[in-house]
Amino acid sequence: MQKTLFWKRLAGKEKADVEKAAAEKLRLATQIDTQQQFNKQFESLVVEHDRLLMIFLKLV
């Protein structure tokens, strides 16, 4: 009886650990995706800034 209970608890703990690891992996993947989107937007902003700066310098 106690051995069965022990194995059930161990299986429950392992399942919880796997679920926790999966949630962390999903959180990190989402964070990486968000960072990549930010980087693309920032790069576009820098390119636009450079383009506007060149236009301004031509006017001056």
C-alpha positions in Angstrom: 0.0 0.0 0.0 2.7 2.5 1.0 4.8 1.6 -2.1 1.8 2.2 -4.3 1.2 5.6 -2.6 4.9 6.5 -3.0 4.9 5.7 -6.7 1.6 7.7 -7.2 3.1 10.7 -5.4 6.3 10.4 -7.4 4.4 10.2 -10.7 2.3 13.2 -9.6 5.5 15.2 -8.8 7.1 14.2 -12.1 4.0 15.3 -14.0 3.9 18.6 -12.2 7.6 19.1 -12.9 7.1 18.4 -16.6 4.1 20.8 -16.7 6.1 23.4 -15.0 9.0 23.0 -17.4 6.7 23.1 -20.4 5.1 26.3 -19.1 8.6 27.9 -18.6 9.6 26.8 -22.1 6.5 28.4 -23.5 7.1 31.6 -21.5 10.7 31.8 -22.8 9.6 31.2 -26.4 7.0 34.0 -26.1 9.6 36.3 -24.6 12.1 35.5 -27.5 9.4 36.1 -30.1 8.5 39.4 -28.4 12.2 40.4 -28.3 12.6 39.5 -32.0 9.6 41.6 -33.0 11.0 44.5 -30.9 14.3 44.2 -32.7 12.7 44.3 -36.1 10.7 47.4 -35.2 13.7 49.1 -33.7 15.8 48.3 -36.8 13.0 49.8 -39.0 13.0 52.9 -36.8 16.8 53.3 -37.1 16.6 53.0 -40.9 13.8 55.5 -41.0 15.8 57.9 -38.8 18.8 57.6 -41.0 16.7 58.3 -44.1 15.2 61.4 -42.5 18.6 62.6 -41.4 19.9 62.3 -44.9 17.0 64.3 -46.2 17.5 66.9 -43.6 21.2 67.2 -44.3 20.5 67.6 -48.0 18.1 70.5 -47.2 20.7 72.3 -45.0 
